[in-house]
Structures are given as structure tokens and as C-alpha cells.
């Protein structure tokens, strides 16, 4: 089955399959990355979504697993993939009242806040920003895997300049950086498609003109009048479709951004486990201390230093 989007290029000749491949690669490969942008899925979640659900023409599955196995995450990954591939437009989620809040939180927090779109309104990517502000005012980036493996209590509050100008500014800068990265990738993709379309349409127009010229030269007694008119109509049709396709590509070059507007305020508290999280400001001091005692237990996770040890008392994070 061919999407309606590609029907109008089906007559471009045998090389039209290459254009179709460009579009499929752009949509599906982008969608595959999109599904994993906002979280680090576990192996069994990747297996379920990519190796099972998305490998069939019609997705009909019952997710049944132990509590805590990540069924909500798998469902969210699948929804994100189907949206990226434009296979679904509306989604209805029915959940028991007891897990309603969990679903709302999971989908909001793990599946997109910062949204990047092109000029047609198509969503190119959606990201969460993992930023935090220390008491001394410095802004750091938190590790998403560590955040998702932890349990926090807190309420969403508005992220704006009046609430926290430094954090708001950092979020905007991070958003702009991501937008520029997406724009660069998008430009490269669209340049390839535009170049191929120009080449293909030019070839088709030249073929039509050659045929029309031949019919005109052999038009003795107006016997080729119908053929000449057909070639003229085909020429107008091809030029119109060429202009529409190239205009669409130009619209797709305009990259828009909807920056994040929510902030989850958290307080980190020791949980009694045999490890603690320390600011990387103390990295050199701690690693030296560990080496002096014959240990190498310090692990860097972005701007957080994770220290594993055999104690149960913690004075501070």
C-alpha cells in the first residue's frame, strides 16, 4: 500500500522508488529515534516495542507483565512511534482510576515537553530537559537514567522568568541548541530530497518536450493535434506538481520550537542504600581519597558523582 503522500510521484519514472525511499527513511528512522529520545528503555521494553509490536502491519497487542516491568513505558514508546510514523492521529487511553495519575505523570514526564516542529506543523522531535539549580546558583544537567530509576515527590510548577530567571534562561538556551541540531539534520535531509526532485522533474519535463517537438514536426494535416495537446497538458501537470513539492520542502525548512513551560521541583534525600550521590565539584578529592584506600568505586553520571560504599549513614548528598 502506498501513502497518499507518494501517489503523485508514482508516475515520475522508475527512479521514483528512490524518492519514496528518501521519505520512508526520513519518517521511519526519525520516528525510531524519537521513540527513545526521552528515556533509556530497558532491553525487554525495546524487544517488545521494536521487535514485536512494530513488525506487524496492524498493531493489536495485549501487554501483560509483572508490576513494575514498565508496561506504561512500553505503551508510551509505541504511541510515540505510531505518532511519528503518522499511523495514528487520535488516541484513546482507558485506565482504572487507581493508576490514572500514574499514566498522566508517565506520559507527561517521559514522552515530551520541548517540542520541535517544521513549517508544516509536523513534530520532528520532543525532549525533556534535565536541568537543576544548586543552592549556589549554578545550573547543572542531571542524568535521565538516574532520574527515571528514582522515586520523587513533588508538584509541577510553572517555569518562567519571574519564578527562576537563571533556570528559565538555561532551559531556553538548551532548547535553542537542540533546535539548531534538528535544523541542521533537517536541512541535510531536505537538500537531498530537493536535489533529487529537481533532477527527476527536469528529466520528465525534457522527455515531454522532446515528444511534443517530435509530434509537432510530424504534424502533417494536424493528425498529431491530440497528442500535442496531451503533451502540453502533461507538461502543465508536471510543472504544477514540481512547484508544489518544492514549495512544501521550503515550508519544511522552517523549524519552530515550543520550549518547556513546566518545572518539577525536587528535593534529594538519602534513601539508606549503600551508595550516595555527590556533586562532581568534589570529584578530584573523592577519587584521590578512594585511590589512597585502594578503591575505585566512584562513577561519573553527567554532573552527579555516584559513590558506592558499605555504610548506611549519610550526612549529606
GIGIDA-V91771 format. One line per field, one symbol per residue. phi: phi as a letter, one per 20 degrees, with the letter a starting at -180 (. if undefined). psi: psi as a letter, one per 30 degrees, with the letter a starting at -180 (. if undefined). burial: I if it has 9 or more other ideal C-beta (glycine too) atoms within 8 Angstrom, else O. Layout:
# GIGIDA-V91771
phi=???
psi=???
burial=???
This chain:
# GIGIDA-V91771
phi=.dggfdffdfefoffffffgfgfffffffffffgfdfeadffgfffgffeedfeedfcebcdecbfgnenffffffffgfffffelecdccdddcfgfdfffffffffedcocfddcefenffeaccddddbdffenfdcdeefffffeddccrdfcfdbfffbffffffffffffffgffffffffffffffffffgfffffffffffffffffffeeemlfdgffffffffffffffffffffffffffffeddbdffccceeccecgdnfeabdcffgdgfffffffffdmccdececlecdddebdcddceae
psi=kkleffefgfgfaffffeeeeeeeeeeeeeeeeefgegljllefeeeeeefdegglejjjljjjllkgfheeeeeeeeeeeeeeghfkekkkjkllefgeeeeeeeeeefhkekkklafffkkelklkkillklfgfkklklkeeeefflklklkklkjlefeieeeeeeeeeeeeeeeeeeeeeeeeeeeeeeeeeeeeeeeeeeeeeeeeeeeeegikggfgeeeeeeeeeeeeeeeeeeeeeeeeeeeffjklkjlkgkkjklkkkkgflhllkkkffgeeeeeeeeefggligkkkjcgkkkjklhlfkkel.
burial=OOOOOIOOIOOIOOOIOOIIOIIOOIIIOIIIIIIIOIOOIOOOIIIIIIOIIIOOOOOOOOOOOOOOOIIIIIIIIIIIIIIIIOOOOOOOOOOOOOOIOOIOOIIIIIIIIIIIIIIOOOIIIIIIIIIIIIOOOOIIIIIIOIIIOOOOOOOOOOIOOOIIOIIIIIIIOIIIOIIOOIIOOIIOIIOIIIOIIIOIIOIIIOOIIOIIOOIIOOIOOOOIOOIIOOIIOIIOOIIOIIOOIIOIIOIIIOIOIOOIOIIIOOOOOOOOOOOIIIIIOIIOOIIOOIIOOOOOOIOIIOOIIIIOOOOOOOOOO
